[in-house]
Amino acid sequence: MSVVGTMIRTHATVIIIQQVKGDTSWNLRDKLEFSLPSPWTRTYFLSSADEVSGQTIEE
């Protein structure tokens, strides 16, 4: 089982999302020299459905 699969069972989803965004933010700022405080917004989309249409996500 992957690390992410294990984390999902034991951690709140919001914590996992924050960790992924934080880690990738550091990498992006290091490589691309962002002048903004953060390359990510504080929002995220999460769905437990098998398939979600693009229109649903946009709404």
Protein Blocks (a to p, Z undefined) as FASTA:
>chain_A
ZZklmmmmmpcfklmmmmmmmmmmmmmmmmnopabfbfbdfbdcddfbfbdcfklmmZZ
